[in-house]
Amino acid sequence: MIVRTLEEIINTPRDTKAQNWCSRRLLLREDGVNFSLHDTIIYPGTETLIWYRHHIEAVYCIEGEGQVEETATGKVHTIRPGTLYTLDGHERHLLRCTKRLRLICVFSPALTGGEVHDENGVYPAATAPEA
Ligand code: 9YT
């Protein structure tokens, strides 16, 4: 059994910081459960281009307010506490934050840790199969 707390992760290497967000990575690939689980904060007033070409991400909002815009269609979804969105089609999108968002995010396959978006909003694919 794995038991850990957010407090144990803050300001460690599992607390990954980018310009528009920070991601506290509670479970990673090295934990061997085939998904990763993150407690993510998105900073207000930001817009982030995201395109998880190699991953499926599920995002459950527990605090704040924002929008997701699908770039292929222009479709806009409001994000508020209690809203889930899942990028089951690897949708390229813009994530806008109007009120500091706290999001619980699950990635499959699991992130290895340290990933931040490249210029296309992509996280790299893991190089070896999961354990
Ligand atoms: C919603 C989203 O994808 N935000 C970017 C950070 C990501 N959730 C992560 O790496 O935890």
Boltz pocket constraint, residues with backbone or C-beta under 6 A from the ligand:
constraints:
  - pocket:
      binder: B
      contacts: [[A, 21], [A, 22], [A, 23], [A, 24], [A, 38], [A, 40], [A, 50], [A, 57], [A, 59], [A, 95], [A, 103], [A, 105], [A, 115]]
      max_distance: 6.0
